[in-house]
Amino acid sequence: MPRFSREVEGVLRAAGWLPDRRVGLTQWKASVSEFSWHAAAESFLQEFGGLRVDISGPGITCVREPFEFDPELAIGEGGRFVELSELFGRRFFPLGEFGQGEFFLAIDEQGVIYLLGAWALRYGAGDLALEHLVMGVAPKRLVRPA
């Protein structure tokens, strides 16, 4: 069974992804040291870090928007990530930006990917989140724990 749908794999390959792709994290670890790295962030960025996906148009349940996996796009936003992490009881780590840079993409320690603003919207874990991002499936609002 293929890892991604044919369309999603084509979009990711056009952005520079290949199976078994691995990028070094040394530069990012130095430049985004204001954030608390975790294993899920490292694993995801080793495979998808540096990719910019330029998509647009209608999706399945929402418009498809471009996104980029570069944690340096969140430099200076450490306080926001700490605040949202505490608010939702997760350790959000920045993956990059969504749309025209108006929202952040983040990953928690379980490998679940989110869209962050003043709230958190959940795309799902790993490959499922990529399918949703590329195909235009609206993320689900994350409810704060009581």
Order of alpha helices (4+ residues) and beta strands (2+ residues): alpha-alpha-alpha-beta-beta-beta-beta-alpha-beta-beta-beta-beta-alpha-beta
